[in-house]
Amino acid sequence: MSEGPTVINTGGGGSGGWAVAIILAVVLVVGALWVFGGLDFGGGGDAVTIDVPAVTIDPAD
């Protein structure tokens, strides 16, 4: 009597595909925000200057 082929299911077949899909989705969202101006990585902006007056403390008070 001949039996059919033995199939061993290790259970880890689809996890790699989900990881690639999630990483690709995150890269696409960050790229879209960067291209359409919703994200600024700090390059090319104008410098901000804040003038703070000097504070002196008189020890005699």
C-alpha positions as CSV (number, residue, x, y, z in Angstrom):
1,M,0.0,0.0,0.0
2,S,1.3,3.4,-1.0
3,E,0.6,6.4,1.1
4,G,0.6,10.0,0.0
5,P,3.4,12.5,0.6
6,T,4.2,13.6,4.1
7,V,3.6,17.4,4.6
8,I,5.2,19.1,7.5
9,N,3.8,22.6,8.3
10,T,6.2,24.6,10.4
11,G,3.8,27.5,10.8
12,G,6.1,30.3,9.8
13,G,5.2,30.8,6.2
14,G,3.5,34.2,6.2
15,S,5.3,36.2,8.9
16,G,8.0,37.5,6.5
17,G,5.5,38.9,4.1
18,W,3.7,40.9,6.8
19,A,7.0,42.4,8.1
20,V,7.9,43.6,4.6
21,A,4.4,45.0,4.1
22,I,4.5,47.0,7.3
23,I,8.0,48.4,6.7
24,L,7.0,49.4,3.2
25,A,3.8,51.1,4.5
26,V,5.8,53.1,7.1
27,V,8.4,54.2,4.4
28,L,5.6,55.3,2.1
29,V,3.8,57.3,4.7
30,V,7.0,59.1,5.9
31,G,8.0,59.7,2.2
32,A,4.6,61.2,1.4
33,L,4.7,63.5,4.5
34,W,8.2,64.6,3.5
35,V,7.3,65.3,-0.1
36,F,4.1,67.1,0.6
37,G,5.6,69.3,3.3
38,G,4.1,67.7,6.4
39,L,7.5,66.7,7.7
40,D,10.6,68.9,8.1
41,F,14.0,67.3,8.8
42,G,15.6,70.6,9.8
43,G,17.3,71.5,6.6
44,G,17.1,74.8,4.7
45,G,15.1,76.7,7.3
46,D,15.7,80.2,8.5
47,A,17.6,80.7,11.8
48,V,15.7,81.9,14.8
49,T,17.4,84.5,17.0
50,I,16.1,85.2,20.5
51,D,17.4,88.3,22.3
52,V,17.4,87.7,26.1
53,P,18.2,90.7,28.3
54,A,21.0,90.3,30.9
55,V,19.8,89.8,34.4
56,T,22.0,91.1,37.3
57,I,21.4,90.3,40.9
58,D,22.6,92.8,43.5
59,P,23.8,91.0,46.6
60,A,23.0,94.0,48.8
61,D,19.3,93.5,48.4
